[in-house]
Amino acid sequence: MGETAGARYLEHLSDGDVEFLAGVLDHSSHAVADLRSRPAAVEALLSHPGAFHAVFADRGGDEPFLRASPFLVFALAVHRCAVELREATFVAEWLGPRRRVAVFDVEELRTFLRDPARRLFLVELLASYTHVRSGSVLVHTERGWRRHRFSELDPLRLASLLEVVPEAERVGLYRRLGDVALFLTGVFPDHTATRVLSPVGEARLRRAAGLRTSDPDQAMPDAGAVTLLESLGRRWYRLASTTAPVRTDAMRVVDEIAERFHQARRILNIVTERHLFPFRDRWMWPS
């Protein structure tokens, strides 16, 4: 799996990123070509402390996104988190806006991050929100053509597309709805917890996920929309997996994230709090 994950990383990394990683241990001119021919070595370099510190250590200077591509920044942050959790005895658990508590249940997070495919999933998710798509599509209705607006950071608008797109395109929408639920609860939990959804809006989101209005959520104190989006995110990822016409390795991972959504959200909370918080608002702010 390391070879496969490494090849996927190389598809995303720029030439400058590969040169940077190759130079962590070997400054020779052939290092870049050698690394591209050995994709299995990429993951080891992403976990190397020298690579992380070269991008993140100088807190008073330029931000990491000026030293490396966003994808490499996120890859280093996720892999650094995996390294840190190997020795951690507890983590700070998010309970609500400005509320954290020490939790000693670390092993399930370690288990989650041991899988290279799941680590890559989180990195790709974070990188996908550096350029958020929004706009409108023309939809033919009984009253003629109407403009339907959407945003990848607005679950309600995104879910409304399920009503107007062909059935074959809903798989991708379910996947992206799961993504936005995980992104908002993992990277911006404080903001998400204070977001107020109208009863009508909540009902629409539940219908888009095939959940009944009466279905209970495992509420957390002061969690607000985080609890709802966890339930919806799990369901949307399951729908993406079960409605996909072909069972691929990528969909296998989506299915796993559906079952481990809470763990994935907790890990993103840790990655953001420890390594991305100072730069989060400049990178992306949800509407």
C-alpha positions in Angstrom: 0.0 0.0 0.0 2.9 2.3 0.7 3.9 2.1 -3.0 0.4 3.0 -4.1 0.0 5.8 -1.6 3.4 7.2 -2.6 2.5 7.2 -6.2 -0.7 9.1 -5.4 1.3 11.7 -3.4 3.7 12.1 -6.4 0.7 12.9 -8.6 -0.2 15.9 -6.4 3.3 17.1 -5.5 4.9 19.8 -7.7 8.5 19.5 -8.9 9.4 22.0 -6.3 7.8 19.9 -3.6 9.6 16.7 -4.8 12.9 18.6 -4.9 12.3 19.9 -1.3 11.6 16.3 0.0 14.5 14.8 -1.9 16.8 17.4 -0.3 15.7 16.5 3.2 18.2 13.6 3.3 20.1 13.9 0.0 21.3 17.1 -1.6 22.7 15.4 -4.7 21.5 16.3 -8.2 20.1 12.8 -8.8 17.9 12.9 -5.7 14.8 14.1 -7.4 14.8 11.6 -10.1 15.6 8.9 -7.6 12.6 9.8 -5.4 10.2 9.8 -8.4 11.4 6.3 -9.2 10.8 5.2 -5.6 7.3 6.3 -4.6 7.3 4.1 -1.5 10.0 6.4 0.0 7.7 9.4 -0.2 5.7 8.6 2.9 8.8 8.1 5.0 10.0 11.6 3.9 6.7 13.1 4.8 7.0 11.8 8.3 10.7 13.0 8.6 11.0 15.7 11.3 13.4 17.6 9.1 10.8 18.1 6.4 8.2 19.3 8.9 10.5 21.7 10.7 11.8 23.1 7.4 8.2 24.2 6.6 6.7 24.9 10.0 9.5 25.8 12.4 9.9 29.5 11.6 6.7 30.7 13.1 7.8 34.4 13.0 8.6 34.4 9.3 6.8 33.5 6.2 3.8 31.2 6.5 4.2 27.6 5.4 2.1 28.1 2.2 4.9 30.4 0.9 7.5 27.6 1.4 5.6 24.7 -0.1 2.4 23.9 -2.0 -0.7 23.6 0.1 -0.8 19.9 -0.6 2.7 19.4 0.8 1.9 21.6 3.8 -1.2 19.5 4.6 0.7 16.2 4.0 3.4 17.2 6.4 0.9 18.3 9.1 -1.1 15.1 8.9 2.0 12.9 9.0 3.4 14.9 11.8 0.2 14.3 13.8 0.5 10.6 13.1 4.1 10.7 14.5 3.1 12.7 17.6 0.2 10.4 18.4 2.5 7.3 18.6 3.8 8.6 21.9 0.9 10.6 23.1 -0.9 9.5 26.3 -3.9 11.9 25.8 -5.2 14.4 23.4 -7.3 17.6 23.8 -10.8 16.7 22.8 -13.1 19.3 21.3 -16.4 19.6 23.2 -17.6 23.0 22.0 -16.4 26.6 21.2 -13.4 27.2 23.4 -14.0 24.0 25.3 -11.4 21.3 25.3 -10.9 18.4 27.7 -8.1 15.8 28.0 -9.1 12.4 26.6 -6.9 9.3 27.1 -8.5 7.3 24.2 -5.6 7.7 21.7 -5.3 4.2 20.4 -8.2 4.5 18.0 -6.7 7.6 16.5 -3.3 5.8 16.1 -5.1 2.9 14.4 -6.9 5.3 12.0 -3.6 6.9 10.9 -1.7 3.7 10.5 -3.5 3.2 7.1 -1.7 5.1 4.4 -4.9 5.4 2.3 -6.7 7.1 5.2 -3.8 9.5 5.8 -3.9 10.4 2.1 -7.7 10.8 2.2 -7.3 13.5 4.9 -4.5 15.3 3.0 -6.5 15.3 -0.2 -9.6 16.6 1.6 -7.7 19.5 3.1 -6.0 20.4 -0.2 -9.4 20.3 -2.1 -10.6 23.3 -0.1 -7.8 25.6 -1.1 -9.9 26.4 -4.2 -13.6 26.2 -3.4 -16.0 26.0 -6.3 -19.2 28.0 -6.3 -21.5 29.4 -8.9 -24.7 28.5 -10.5 -26.2 26.0 -12.9 -29.2 26.4 -15.3 -32.0 24.0 -14.5 -35.1 23.3 -16.6 -38.3 23.4 -14.6 -42.0 23.5 -15.4 -41.7 27.3 -15.4 -38.7 27.3 -17.7 -35.0 27.6 -17.1 -33.9 28.8 -13.7 -30.5 29.5 -12.2 -29.6 27.3 -9.3 -26.7 28.6 -7.0 -24.3 26.4 -5.1 -21.2 26.5 -3.0 -18.9 23.7 -1.9 -18.8 25.2 1.6 -22.5 25.5 2.0 -24.1 22.1 2.7 -27.6 23.3 2.2 -27.0 24.8 -1.2 -24.8 21.8 -2.2 -27.5 19.3 -1.1 -30.1 21.2 -3.1 -28.3 20.1 -6.3 -29.4 16.5 -5.6 -32.9 17.6 -6.6 -31.8 18.8 -10.1 -28.8 16.7 -11.3 -29.1 13.4 -13.1 -29.0 10.3 -10.9 -25.6 9.3 -12.3 -24.1 12.5 -11.0 -25.3 12.1 -7.5 -22.5 9.8 -6.4 -20.0 12.7 -6.7 -22.4 15.0 -4.9 -22.8 12.6 -2.0 -19.0 12.3 -1.8 -18.6 16.1 -1.7 -21.4 16.5 0.8 -19.5 14.1 3.1 -16.3 16.1 2.5 -17.9 19.4 3.5 -19.4 17.9 6.6 -15.9 16.5 7.6 -14.1 19.7 6.7 -16.4 22.0 8.6 -16.5 19.8 11.7 -12.8 19.0 11.6 -11.2 22.3 10.6 -13.7 24.9 11.8 -15.6 23.2 14.7 -16.0 26.4 16.8 -17.6 28.3 13.8 -19.7 25.3 12.9 -21.0 24.8 16.4 -22.3 28.4 16.5 -24.0 28.1 13.1 -27.8 28.1 13.4 -29.8 26.1 11.0 -33.5 26.8 10.6 -35.8 23.8 11.2 -36.6 23.9 7.5 -32.9 23.8 6.5 -32.2 21.0 8.9 -35.1 19.0 7.6 -33.8 19.5 4.0 -30.4 18.3 4.9 -31.8 15.2 6.6 -33.9 14.4 3.6 -30.8 14.8 1.4 -29.1 12.2 3.5 -32.1 9.9 3.7 -32.4 10.5 7.4 -35.7 11.0 9.2 -36.3 14.2 11.1 -36.9 12.1 14.2 -33.6 10.2 13.9 -31.6 11.0 17.1 -28.1 12.4 17.1 -25.5 11.6 19.7 -25.4 15.2 21.0 -22.3 16.7 22.6 -22.6 19.7 25.0 -22.6 22.9 23.0 -21.8 21.1 19.8 -24.4 22.8 17.8 -24.4 21.9 14.1 -21.3 19.7 14.6 -23.4 16.8 15.9 -25.8 17.1 13.0 -23.1 17.3 10.4 -21.4 14.2 11.9 -24.5 12.2 11.3 -25.1 13.6 7.9 -21.4 13.2 6.9 -21.4 9.5 7.8 -24.6 9.0 5.8 -23.5 10.9 2.7 -20.2 9.0 2.5 -22.2 5.7 2.8 -24.5 6.8 0.0 -21.5 7.7 -2.1 -20.0 4.2 -1.6 -23.3 2.3 -2.1 -24.4 4.1 -5.2 -21.1 4.1 -7.0 -21.4 2.1 -10.2 -17.9 0.6 -9.7 -16.3 -0.5 -6.5 -12.8 1.1 -6.5 -10.1 1.4 -3.9 -11.0 5.1 -3.5 -14.6 4.1 -2.7 -13.3 1.5 -0.2 -11.6 4.3 1.7 -14.8 6.5 1.5 -16.7 3.5 3.1 -14.1 3.3 5.9 -14.3 7.0 6.6 -18.1 6.7 6.8 -17.6 4.1 9.6 -14.8 6.2 11.3 -16.1 9.7 10.7 -15.9 10.6 14.3 -12.2 9.6 14.4 -11.5 11.4 11.2 -13.1 14.6 12.6 -11.1 14.3 15.9 -7.8 13.9 13.9 -8.5 17.0 11.8 -9.3 18.9 15.0 -5.9 18.0 16.3 -4.0 18.7 13.1 -5.7 22.1 12.9 -5.2 23.1 16.5 -1.5 22.0 16.6 -0.3 22.9 13.1 -2.7 24.9 11.0 -4.5 27.2 13.4 -2.3 30.3 12.8 -2.9 30.1 9.0 -6.4 28.7 8.9 -8.3 31.9 8.4 -6.0 33.1 5.6 -6.3 29.7 3.9 -10.1 29.5 4.0 -13.0 30.9 6.0 -16.4 29.2 5.7 -19.3 31.4 4.8 
